[in-house]
Amino acid sequence: MRIAFAGPYDLVSPFKSLGAEIIDTEDKSIEELKNEIESSDFAIVFVFESVFKDLLKFEELMSSPEINVVPIPGIEGSKGLGQVRIREIVKKAVGMDLGGFNE
């Protein structure tokens, strides 16, 4: 199982020392990033929220059973995208909304 972290180089480079692969997004369009993720054999791609919000428009990537795209907060703090994403995944997996978050 391969794991990657995608985002600006200064934020993702420390994860390389943990054995994860990194995807520098600074000089890539969102379409190039999508294509790189889809053509890889990553099982999980952790994406900083600043980049993740742009990937949301690619429904086929977000709903792919082979690749899990998980948002993580950046240096500016959480925008709540991770909670929403996990809630959607759980809802899809069990067939109902288990709640737990205030809407």
Backbone bond lengths (Angstrom), bond angles and torsions (degrees), N, CA, C in turn:
res aa  C-N    CA-C-N  psi(-1)  N-CA   C-N-CA  omega(-1)  CA-C   N-CA-C  phi
1 M - - - 1.442 - - 1.523 108.03 -
2 R 1.313 115.61 124.40 1.457 120.46 179.08 1.520 109.07 -101.82
3 I 1.324 114.79 139.34 1.456 122.40 179.66 1.518 108.34 -121.75
4 A 1.325 115.65 139.65 1.462 120.45 178.71 1.522 110.21 -133.64
5 F 1.314 114.67 155.47 1.461 122.86 173.80 1.523 106.78 -120.07
6 A 1.329 116.50 129.70 1.461 121.34 -178.23 1.515 109.96 -119.11
7 G 1.320 114.97 133.72 1.453 121.03 178.73 1.509 109.98 163.30
8 P 1.318 117.06 -170.55 1.462 120.62 176.86 1.530 110.81 -59.12
9 Y 1.318 116.20 142.38 1.467 121.59 -172.99 1.526 113.33 -53.20
10 D 1.329 117.82 -42.86 1.465 119.24 -176.96 1.528 112.06 -66.50
11 L 1.330 118.64 -21.06 1.464 121.31 177.49 1.522 112.82 -90.27
12 V 1.332 117.84 -32.46 1.469 120.11 -176.68 1.522 114.18 -91.88
13 S 1.321 118.23 -22.31 1.466 120.27 -175.16 1.530 114.15 -58.98
14 P 1.333 121.37 -34.87 1.472 118.98 178.27 1.530 113.91 -62.84
15 F 1.323 117.85 -25.59 1.466 120.60 -179.08 1.520 112.48 -71.66
16 K 1.320 117.25 -17.93 1.465 121.25 177.79 1.529 110.09 -64.12
17 S 1.329 117.03 -34.77 1.470 120.31 179.98 1.528 111.84 -68.75
18 L 1.331 117.42 -15.88 1.460 121.89 177.58 1.526 112.36 -91.59
19 G 1.328 116.28 0.70 1.455 120.80 178.77 1.516 114.67 95.51
20 A 1.312 117.22 0.84 1.464 120.73 178.07 1.527 109.31 -84.97
21 E 1.307 114.88 156.04 1.455 119.65 174.35 1.524 107.99 -88.47
22 I 1.315 115.77 154.42 1.456 119.15 -178.99 1.526 109.83 -122.01
23 I 1.319 113.95 148.46 1.467 121.26 175.84 1.525 106.40 -124.17
24 D 1.308 115.26 109.81 1.462 121.12 178.69 1.524 108.00 -78.55
25 T 1.311 116.85 121.86 1.470 120.90 -175.86 1.521 113.62 -100.58
26 E 1.321 117.41 0.68 1.462 120.10 -172.68 1.524 114.24 -62.46
27 D 1.320 118.53 -37.89 1.460 120.87 -177.22 1.523 112.75 -110.09
28 K 1.350 116.92 22.59 1.458 120.91 -177.66 1.514 110.58 -118.04
29 S 1.314 114.50 144.59 1.469 118.64 171.11 1.523 107.16 -76.48
30 I 1.312 116.47 164.36 1.457 120.51 -179.61 1.527 110.85 -65.99
31 E 1.333 117.22 -30.36 1.463 121.07 176.79 1.526 111.17 -68.42
32 E 1.339 117.00 -39.88 1.464 120.71 177.02 1.526 111.03 -63.41
33 L 1.334 116.32 -40.63 1.456 120.60 178.17 1.525 110.16 -63.80
34 K 1.314 117.25 -46.65 1.469 121.68 178.51 1.521 110.32 -56.33
35 N 1.332 117.06 -47.53 1.464 121.21 -179.39 1.523 111.73 -63.59
36 E 1.325 117.45 -38.48 1.465 120.28 178.74 1.528 110.93 -65.26
37 I 1.311 116.68 -41.76 1.467 120.37 179.15 1.527 110.41 -66.09
38 E 1.317 117.05 -45.25 1.463 120.57 -178.09 1.520 112.97 -67.10
39 S 1.325 117.87 -33.64 1.467 120.54 -177.36 1.525 112.77 -84.53
40 S 1.309 117.11 -6.65 1.465 120.75 179.48 1.519 109.61 -88.93
41 D 1.314 115.58 176.25 1.468 119.22 173.69 1.536 109.97 -113.15
42 F 1.326 115.87 36.55 1.458 120.75 176.13 1.521 109.50 -69.77
43 A 1.322 116.29 137.70 1.461 120.90 174.39 1.526 109.52 -87.41
44 I 1.328 116.12 -38.33 1.459 121.69 -179.91 1.521 108.89 -133.71
45 V 1.318 115.38 132.98 1.456 120.87 174.41 1.522 107.03 -124.57
46 F 1.326 115.42 113.17 1.458 121.19 175.25 1.525 107.25 -86.11
47 V 1.324 116.36 124.79 1.457 121.57 -174.97 1.519 108.89 -122.89
48 F 1.310 116.59 130.10 1.462 119.86 177.22 1.520 109.08 -62.57
49 E 1.342 115.82 141.43 1.454 121.87 -173.90 1.528 113.31 -54.14
50 S 1.317 117.15 -33.14 1.465 120.24 -179.61 1.529 111.63 -61.96
51 V 1.320 117.22 -29.04 1.466 122.58 178.38 1.527 109.88 -94.44
52 F 1.329 117.04 -36.97 1.455 122.38 -176.27 1.527 112.14 -57.00
53 K 1.325 116.90 -40.93 1.471 119.63 -177.45 1.523 111.55 -58.66
54 D 1.324 117.67 -29.85 1.463 120.80 177.80 1.530 112.08 -78.80
55 L 1.346 116.96 -27.60 1.467 120.83 178.63 1.526 112.60 -75.01
56 L 1.316 117.24 -18.55 1.468 120.91 -177.26 1.519 113.33 -59.05
57 K 1.328 117.82 -24.51 1.464 120.14 -178.93 1.522 112.62 -72.32
58 F 1.328 118.15 -12.28 1.463 122.33 179.79 1.532 109.07 -96.33
59 E 1.323 115.58 84.73 1.466 121.84 -175.17 1.525 112.61 -59.47
60 E 1.343 117.09 -38.28 1.466 119.29 -178.84 1.527 111.81 -64.76
61 L 1.313 117.82 -33.12 1.462 121.26 176.34 1.526 110.36 -73.16
62 M 1.307 117.07 -43.16 1.462 121.62 -177.98 1.521 112.57 -67.05
63 S 1.322 117.48 -27.03 1.461 120.20 -178.31 1.522 112.98 -103.25
64 S 1.312 118.19 6.39 1.456 121.77 -179.25 1.530 111.00 -65.53
65 P 1.331 117.36 129.78 1.470 119.21 177.79 1.538 113.10 -77.11
66 E 1.323 117.61 -16.08 1.464 120.73 -178.38 1.522 113.75 -85.92
67 I 1.331 116.61 -27.57 1.462 120.99 -175.37 1.524 108.61 -123.31
68 N 1.315 116.19 126.08 1.462 121.05 174.99 1.518 108.51 -101.60
69 V 1.323 116.21 116.59 1.452 122.01 178.15 1.524 107.07 -101.75
70 V 1.340 115.46 115.78 1.458 121.33 -173.45 1.525 109.93 -119.39
71 P 1.328 117.51 123.58 1.468 119.65 178.61 1.521 111.49 -77.93
72 I 1.322 115.74 143.28 1.466 121.63 174.07 1.529 107.75 -129.99
73 P 1.328 116.75 147.92 1.468 119.41 -178.25 1.524 112.24 -68.28
74 G 1.306 115.18 148.58 1.455 121.65 176.20 1.513 110.55 -94.21
75 I 1.306 116.60 -165.03 1.458 120.76 -177.23 1.516 112.53 -69.76
76 E 1.329 117.35 -18.90 1.463 120.11 179.23 1.523 112.60 -83.75
77 G 1.319 117.60 -1.26 1.459 121.63 178.63 1.515 112.23 99.01
78 S 1.314 116.12 172.34 1.454 122.02 -176.53 1.523 112.00 -75.74
79 K 1.323 114.48 140.62 1.458 121.48 174.65 1.526 110.25 -105.09
80 G 1.336 117.47 3.49 1.461 122.11 178.24 1.515 114.76 85.22
81 L 1.324 118.36 3.91 1.463 120.75 -178.49 1.523 111.74 -66.34
82 G 1.317 117.59 -32.61 1.463 121.56 179.36 1.513 111.63 -64.83
83 Q 1.315 117.26 -44.52 1.457 121.00 178.90 1.519 111.22 -61.79
84 V 1.308 116.04 -43.79 1.460 120.64 179.85 1.523 110.35 -63.80
85 R 1.326 117.06 -44.13 1.478 121.98 -178.80 1.522 110.98 -63.50
86 I 1.323 117.80 -46.36 1.469 120.98 179.57 1.529 109.84 -62.84
87 R 1.316 116.77 -41.12 1.470 120.54 178.59 1.528 110.65 -60.43
88 E 1.335 117.55 -42.91 1.462 121.22 178.54 1.520 111.66 -63.89
89 I 1.328 117.02 -41.83 1.468 121.32 -179.47 1.527 110.22 -64.49
90 V 1.326 116.92 -45.63 1.467 120.86 179.75 1.532 110.03 -64.17
91 K 1.311 116.68 -42.23 1.460 121.26 179.44 1.528 110.53 -60.04
92 K 1.313 116.17 -41.54 1.462 120.73 179.21 1.534 110.92 -69.04
93 A 1.317 116.87 -38.21 1.463 121.00 -176.81 1.524 112.93 -71.00
94 V 1.326 117.66 -42.01 1.465 120.20 -175.35 1.523 113.28 -100.83
95 G 1.318 117.37 -10.23 1.448 120.38 176.35 1.528 115.12 86.25
96 M 1.324 116.27 5.87 1.465 118.88 178.10 1.515 109.85 -155.03
97 D 1.309 115.59 158.79 1.455 121.51 179.23 1.516 108.57 -82.47
98 L 1.315 117.48 118.64 1.451 121.49 -179.33 1.517 112.50 -85.37
99 G 1.332 116.84 -4.04 1.471 120.99 175.98 1.505 111.67 72.34
100 G 1.325 113.61 -151.04 1.443 118.57 -179.83 1.519 113.83 100.16
101 F 1.315 117.36 -15.24 1.456 120.88 179.98 1.521 108.07 -122.45
102 N 1.297 115.96 144.15 1.467 120.00 174.17 1.509 109.04 -81.91
103 E 1.299 115.38 136.66 1.470 118.41 179.62 1.498 110.03 -102.64
